[in-house]
Amino acid sequence: MKNGLKSLCLSLLLIFIVSTLAPAQEVDHIYLKSGSVVRGRILEIEPADHVKIQDMCGNIWYYKISEVEKIASEPFDAPAPSKQRGVFDAGFVNLTSIGFLAGSSNNEQVAPFSLVMVNGWRSLIGTFVGAGMGIEFLNTNYLPLFLDLRYDLTGLDVVPYLVVKGGYSLPMTSGYSEYDVEYTYQGGALAAAGVGLKIRTREHFAWDVELMYRYQKTSRSEQYEWNNQEYLYTDIYNRIEIRLGFYID
């Protein structure tokens, strides 16, 4: 019993070694006069007329003998599969997008315009951490500064993801005076959460679409010189933020 088990183990070891050291598989090669080479299995050959071959993808080709330079059976190692194009790489990422903050038609500003750029790092598991800035046209021009967090859900060339943002918007002008009234602007907190979609169209480039709920707070004051009265106003934006941009990795 022990001798039988020992013989079986030696046989399996020998098979493993032979398969490891075995030369590449013999494959039929048809060398065409055009310079092309077709590899596979010859199905039919008529030396005075034609040759038929099934290539390594299963396609069947028919060639006149007059088109053929030579026919040979040679060893061939199939190349290792290349990296799938659709998989988004880990590493530095730049996202640039335009969008607007859609609100009710009753709002003073129905859809303020927004332009932002985010730079960050994507991991192999699909998490992304970045920092963003841009310009947004609210009751005055604001500079949003924020942290951007994303998580890819599934997919290859088309990848849905979750996104969360948080930060602070600074006014790009402190204020101005007009008709004996001094206007002063202050910044406010911003937050956003929603979903997005990356659509890869070529290597290292994808279109990026986002749909989010957006919260933005700003404040301003008006100082009247004629009665020295100051009035304070706080603007709260609860909007649907829609963005379109591009993703470069």
Contacts in CASP RR format, 6 or more apart in sequence:
PFRMAT RR
TARGET T0000
AUTHOR 0000-0000-0000
METHOD contacts of the structure
MODEL  1
MKNGLKSLCLSLLLIFIVSTLAPAQEVDHIYLKSGSVVRGRILEIEPADH
VKIQDMCGNIWYYKISEVEKIASEPFDAPAPSKQRGVFDAGFVNLTSIGF
LAGSSNNEQVAPFSLVMVNGWRSLIGTFVGAGMGIEFLNTNYLPLFLDLR
YDLTGLDVVPYLVVKGGYSLPMTSGYSEYDVEYTYQGGALAAAGVGLKIR
TREHFAWDVELMYRYQKTSRSEQYEWNNQEYLYTDIYNRIEIRLGFYID
23 75 0 8 1.000
24 75 0 8 1.000
24 76 0 8 1.000
24 77 0 8 1.000
25 75 0 8 1.000
25 76 0 8 1.000
25 77 0 8 1.000
26 73 0 8 1.000
26 74 0 8 1.000
26 75 0 8 1.000
26 76 0 8 1.000
27 39 0 8 1.000
27 40 0 8 1.000
27 41 0 8 1.000
27 56 0 8 1.000
27 73 0 8 1.000
27 74 0 8 1.000
27 75 0 8 1.000
27 76 0 8 1.000
28 39 0 8 1.000
28 40 0 8 1.000
28 41 0 8 1.000
28 42 0 8 1.000
28 53 0 8 1.000
28 71 0 8 1.000
28 72 0 8 1.000
28 73 0 8 1.000
29 37 0 8 1.000
29 38 0 8 1.000
29 39 0 8 1.000
29 40 0 8 1.000
29 71 0 8 1.000
29 72 0 8 1.000
29 73 0 8 1.000
29 74 0 8 1.000
29 76 0 8 1.000
30 37 0 8 1.000
30 38 0 8 1.000
30 39 0 8 1.000
30 42 0 8 1.000
30 51 0 8 1.000
30 53 0 8 1.000
30 63 0 8 1.000
30 68 0 8 1.000
30 71 0 8 1.000
31 37 0 8 1.000
31 68 0 8 1.000
31 69 0 8 1.000
31 70 0 8 1.000
31 71 0 8 1.000
31 72 0 8 1.000
32 38 0 8 1.000
32 63 0 8 1.000
32 67 0 8 1.000
32 68 0 8 1.000
32 69 0 8 1.000
33 67 0 8 1.000
33 68 0 8 1.000
33 69 0 8 1.000
34 67 0 8 1.000
35 69 0 8 1.000
38 53 0 8 1.000
38 55 0 8 1.000
38 61 0 8 1.000
38 63 0 8 1.000
39 55 0 8 1.000
39 56 0 8 1.000
39 76 0 8 1.000
40 53 0 8 1.000
40 54 0 8 1.000
40 55 0 8 1.000
40 56 0 8 1.000
41 53 0 8 1.000
41 54 0 8 1.000
42 51 0 8 1.000
42 52 0 8 1.000
42 53 0 8 1.000
42 71 0 8 1.000
43 52 0 8 1.000
43 53 0 8 1.000
43 54 0 8 1.000
43 60 0 8 1.000
44 50 0 8 1.000
44 51 0 8 1.000
44 52 0 8 1.000
45 51 0 8 1.000
45 52 0 8 1.000
45 71 0 8 1.000
46 65 0 8 1.000
47 65 0 8 1.000
48 65 0 8 1.000
49 64 0 8 1.000
49 65 0 8 1.000
50 62 0 8 1.000
50 63 0 8 1.000
50 64 0 8 1.000
50 65 0 8 1.000
51 62 0 8 1.000
51 63 0 8 1.000
51 65 0 8 1.000
51 68 0 8 1.000
51 71 0 8 1.000
52 60 0 8 1.000
52 61 0 8 1.000
52 62 0 8 1.000
52 63 0 8 1.000
53 60 0 8 1.000
53 61 0 8 1.000
53 63 0 8 1.000
54 60 0 8 1.000
54 61 0 8 1.000
55 61 0 8 1.000
56 78 0 8 1.000
84 156 0 8 1.000
85 157 0 8 1.000
85 200 0 8 1.000
85 203 0 8 1.000
86 156 0 8 1.000
86 157 0 8 1.000
86 200 0 8 1.000
87 156 0 8 1.000
88 122 0 8 1.000
88 126 0 8 1.000
88 152 0 8 1.000
88 159 0 8 1.000
88 198 0 8 1.000
88 200 0 8 1.000
88 206 0 8 1.000
88 249 0 8 1.000
89 122 0 8 1.000
89 204 0 8 1.000
89 249 0 8 1.000
90 122 0 8 1.000
90 123 0 8 1.000
90 124 0 8 1.000
90 126 0 8 1.000
91 121 0 8 1.000
91 122 0 8 1.000
91 123 0 8 1.000
91 249 0 8 1.000
92 119 0 8 1.000
92 120 0 8 1.000
92 121 0 8 1.000
92 249 0 8 1.000
93 118 0 8 1.000
93 119 0 8 1.000
93 120 0 8 1.000
93 121 0 8 1.000
93 122 0 8 1.000
93 128 0 8 1.000
93 247 0 8 1.000
93 248 0 8 1.000
93 249 0 8 1.000
94 117 0 8 1.000
94 118 0 8 1.000
94 119 0 8 1.000
94 120 0 8 1.000
94 247 0 8 1.000
94 248 0 8 1.000
94 249 0 8 1.000
95 117 0 8 1.000
95 118 0 8 1.000
95 119 0 8 1.000
95 148 0 8 1.000
95 208 0 8 1.000
95 245 0 8 1.000
95 246 0 8 1.000
95 247 0 8 1.000
95 248 0 8 1.000
96 116 0 8 1.000
96 117 0 8 1.000
96 118 0 8 1.000
96 245 0 8 1.000
96 246 0 8 1.000
97 115 0 8 1.000
97 116 0 8 1.000
97 117 0 8 1.000
97 208 0 8 1.000
97 210 0 8 1.000
97 243 0 8 1.000
97 244 0 8 1.000
97 245 0 8 1.000
97 246 0 8 1.000
98 113 0 8 1.000
98 114 0 8 1.000
98 115 0 8 1.000
98 243 0 8 1.000
98 244 0 8 1.000
98 245 0 8 1.000
99 113 0 8 1.000
99 114 0 8 1.000
99 115 0 8 1.000
99 241 0 8 1.000
99 242 0 8 1.000
99 243 0 8 1.000
99 244 0 8 1.000
100 111 0 8 1.000
100 112 0 8 1.000
100 113 0 8 1.000
100 114 0 8 1.000
100 241 0 8 1.000
100 242 0 8 1.000
101 111 0 8 1.000
101 112 0 8 1.000
101 114 0 8 1.000
101 136 0 8 1.000
101 214 0 8 1.000
101 216 0 8 1.000
101 237 0 8 1.000
101 239 0 8 1.000
101 240 0 8 1.000
101 241 0 8 1.000
102 110 0 8 1.000
102 111 0 8 1.000
102 239 0 8 1.000
102 240 0 8 1.000
102 241 0 8 1.000
102 242 0 8 1.000
103 110 0 8 1.000
103 111 0 8 1.000
103 239 0 8 1.000
103 240 0 8 1.000
104 110 0 8 1.000
108 139 0 8 1.000
109 138 0 8 1.000
109 139 0 8 1.000
112 136 0 8 1.000
112 137 0 8 1.000
112 138 0 8 1.000
112 237 0 8 1.000
113 136 0 8 1.000
113 137 0 8 1.000
114 134 0 8 1.000
114 135 0 8 1.000
114 136 0 8 1.000
114 137 0 8 1.000
114 144 0 8 1.000
114 241 0 8 1.000
114 243 0 8 1.000
115 134 0 8 1.000
115 135 0 8 1.000
115 136 0 8 1.000
116 132 0 8 1.000
116 133 0 8 1.000
116 134 0 8 1.000
116 135 0 8 1.000
116 136 0 8 1.000
116 144 0 8 1.000
116 243 0 8 1.000
117 132 0 8 1.000
117 133 0 8 1.000
117 134 0 8 1.000
118 130 0 8 1.000
118 131 0 8 1.000
118 132 0 8 1.000
118 148 0 8 1.000
119 130 0 8 1.000
119 131 0 8 1.000
119 132 0 8 1.000
120 128 0 8 1.000
120 129 0 8 1.000
120 130 0 8 1.000
120 131 0 8 1.000
120 148 0 8 1.000
121 128 0 8 1.000
121 129 0 8 1.000
121 130 0 8 1.000
122 128 0 8 1.000
122 249 0 8 1.000
126 150 0 8 1.000
126 151 0 8 1.000
126 152 0 8 1.000
127 149 0 8 1.000
127 150 0 8 1.000
127 151 0 8 1.000
127 152 0 8 1.000
128 148 0 8 1.000
128 149 0 8 1.000
128 150 0 8 1.000
128 151 0 8 1.000
128 152 0 8 1.000
128 161 0 8 1.000
129 147 0 8 1.000
129 148 0 8 1.000
129 149 0 8 1.000
130 147 0 8 1.000
130 148 0 8 1.000
130 149 0 8 1.000
131 145 0 8 1.000
131 146 0 8 1.000
131 147 0 8 1.000
131 148 0 8 1.000
132 144 0 8 1.000
132 145 0 8 1.000
132 146 0 8 1.000
132 147 0 8 1.000
132 148 0 8 1.000
133 143 0 8 1.000
133 144 0 8 1.000
133 145 0 8 1.000
133 146 0 8 1.000
134 143 0 8 1.000
134 144 0 8 1.000
135 141 0 8 1.000
135 142 0 8 1.000
135 143 0 8 1.000
135 144 0 8 1.000
135 172 0 8 1.000
136 142 0 8 1.000
136 144 0 8 1.000
136 169 0 8 1.000
138 169 0 8 1.000
138 216 0 8 1.000
138 218 0 8 1.000
138 235 0 8 1.000
138 237 0 8 1.000
139 185 0 8 1.000
139 218 0 8 1.000
139 220 0 8 1.000
139 235 0 8 1.000
140 171 0 8 1.000
140 172 0 8 1.000
140 173 0 8 1.000
140 175 0 8 1.000
140 185 0 8 1.000
140 220 0 8 1.000
141 171 0 8 1.000
141 172 0 8 1.000
141 173 0 8 1.000
142 169 0 8 1.000
142 170 0 8 1.000
142 171 0 8 1.000
142 172 0 8 1.000
142 187 0 8 1.000
142 218 0 8 1.000
143 169 0 8 1.000
143 170 0 8 1.000
143 171 0 8 1.000
143 172 0 8 1.000
144 167 0 8 1.000
144 168 0 8 1.000
144 169 0 8 1.000
144 190 0 8 1.000
145 167 0 8 1.000
145 168 0 8 1.000
145 169 0 8 1.000
145 170 0 8 1.000
146 165 0 8 1.000
146 166 0 8 1.000
146 167 0 8 1.000
146 168 0 8 1.000
146 190 0 8 1.000
147 165 0 8 1.000
147 166 0 8 1.000
147 167 0 8 1.000
148 163 0 8 1.000
148 164 0 8 1.000
148 165 0 8 1.000
148 166 0 8 1.000
149 163 0 8 1.000
149 164 0 8 1.000
149 165 0 8 1.000
150 161 0 8 1.000
150 162 0 8 1.000
150 163 0 8 1.000
150 164 0 8 1.000
151 161 0 8 1.000
151 162 0 8 1.000
152 159 0 8 1.000
152 160 0 8 1.000
152 161 0 8 1.000
152 198 0 8 1.000
153 159 0 8 1.000
153 160 0 8 1.000
153 161 0 8 1.000
153 162 0 8 1.000
154 160 0 8 1.000
156 200 0 8 1.000
157 199 0 8 1.000
157 200 0 8 1.000
158 197 0 8 1.000
158 198 0 8 1.000
158 199 0 8 1.000
158 200 0 8 1.000
159 197 0 8 1.000
159 198 0 8 1.000
159 200 0 8 1.000
160 195 0 8 1.000
160 196 0 8 1.000
160 197 0 8 1.000
161 195 0 8 1.000
161 196 0 8 1.000
161 197 0 8 1.000
161 198 0 8 1.000
162 194 0 8 1.000
162 195 0 8 1.000
162 196 0 8 1.000
163 192 0 8 1.000
163 193 0 8 1.000
163 194 0 8 1.000
163 195 0 8 1.000
163 196 0 8 1.000
163 210 0 8 1.000
163 212 0 8 1.000
164 192 0 8 1.000
164 193 0 8 1.000
164 194 0 8 1.000
165 190 0 8 1.000
165 191 0 8 1.000
165 192 0 8 1.000
165 193 0 8 1.000
165 212 0 8 1.000
166 189 0 8 1.000
166 190 0 8 1.000
166 191 0 8 1.000
166 192 0 8 1.000
167 189 0 8 1.000
167 190 0 8 1.000
167 191 0 8 1.000
168 187 0 8 1.000
168 188 0 8 1.000
168 189 0 8 1.000
168 190 0 8 1.000
169 187 0 8 1.000
169 188 0 8 1.000
169 189 0 8 1.000
169 190 0 8 1.000
169 216 0 8 1.000
169 218 0 8 1.000
170 187 0 8 1.000
171 185 0 8 1.000
171 186 0 8 1.000
171 187 0 8 1.000
171 218 0 8 1.000
173 185 0 8 1.000
174 184 0 8 1.000
174 185 0 8 1.000
175 182 0 8 1.000
175 183 0 8 1.000
175 184 0 8 1.000
175 185 0 8 1.000
176 182 0 8 1.000
176 183 0 8 1.000
177 183 0 8 1.000
180 224 0 8 1.000
180 225 0 8 1.000
180 226 0 8 1.000
181 222 0 8 1.000
181 223 0 8 1.000
181 224 0 8 1.000
181 225 0 8 1.000
182 222 0 8 1.000
182 223 0 8 1.000
182 225 0 8 1.000
183 220 0 8 1.000
183 221 0 8 1.000
183 222 0 8 1.000
184 220 0 8 1.000
184 221 0 8 1.000
184 222 0 8 1.000
184 223 0 8 1.000
185 218 0 8 1.000
185 219 0 8 1.000
185 220 0 8 1.000
186 218 0 8 1.000
186 219 0 8 1.000
186 220 0 8 1.000
186 221 0 8 1.000
187 217 0 8 1.000
187 218 0 8 1.000
187 219 0 8 1.000
188 216 0 8 1.000
188 217 0 8 1.000
188 218 0 8 1.000
188 219 0 8 1.000
189 215 0 8 1.000
189 216 0 8 1.000
189 217 0 8 1.000
190 214 0 8 1.000
190 215 0 8 1.000
190 216 0 8 1.000
190 217 0 8 1.000
191 214 0 8 1.000
191 215 0 8 1.000
192 212 0 8 1.000
192 213 0 8 1.000
192 214 0 8 1.000
192 215 0 8 1.000
192 241 0 8 1.000
193 212 0 8 1.000
193 213 0 8 1.000
194 210 0 8 1.000
194 211 0 8 1.000
194 212 0 8 1.000
194 213 0 8 1.000
195 210 0 8 1.000
195 211 0 8 1.000
195 212 0 8 1.000
196 208 0 8 1.000
196 209 0 8 1.000
196 210 0 8 1.000
196 211 0 8 1.000
197 208 0 8 1.000
197 209 0 8 1.000
197 210 0 8 1.000
198 206 0 8 1.000
198 207 0 8 1.000
198 208 0 8 1.000
198 247 0 8 1.000
199 206 0 8 1.000
199 207 0 8 1.000
199 208 0 8 1.000
199 209 0 8 1.000
200 206 0 8 1.000
201 207 0 8 1.000
204 248 0 8 1.000
204 249 0 8 1.000
205 246 0 8 1.000
205 247 0 8 1.000
205 248 0 8 1.000
206 246 0 8 1.000
206 247 0 8 1.000
207 244 0 8 1.000
207 245 0 8 1.000
207 246 0 8 1.000
207 247 0 8 1.000
208 243 0 8 1.000
208 244 0 8 1.000
208 245 0 8 1.000
208 246 0 8 1.000
208 247 0 8 1.000
209 243 0 8 1.000
209 244 0 8 1.000
209 245 0 8 1.000
210 241 0 8 1.000
210 242 0 8 1.000
210 243 0 8 1.000
210 244 0 8 1.000
211 240 0 8 1.000
211 241 0 8 1.000
211 242 0 8 1.000
211 243 0 8 1.000
212 240 0 8 1.000
212 241 0 8 1.000
212 243 0 8 1.000
213 238 0 8 1.000
213 239 0 8 1.000
213 240 0 8 1.000
213 241 0 8 1.000
214 237 0 8 1.000
214 238 0 8 1.000
214 239 0 8 1.000
214 240 0 8 1.000
214 241 0 8 1.000
215 236 0 8 1.000
215 237 0 8 1.000
215 238 0 8 1.000
216 236 0 8 1.000
216 237 0 8 1.000
216 239 0 8 1.000
217 234 0 8 1.000
217 235 0 8 1.000
217 236 0 8 1.000
217 237 0 8 1.000
218 234 0 8 1.000
218 235 0 8 1.000
218 237 0 8 1.000
219 232 0 8 1.000
219 233 0 8 1.000
219 234 0 8 1.000
219 235 0 8 1.000
220 232 0 8 1.000
220 233 0 8 1.000
220 235 0 8 1.000
221 230 0 8 1.000
221 231 0 8 1.000
221 232 0 8 1.000
221 233 0 8 1.000
222 230 0 8 1.000
222 231 0 8 1.000
222 233 0 8 1.000
223 229 0 8 1.000
223 230 0 8 1.000
224 230 0 8 1.000
224 231 0 8 1.000
END
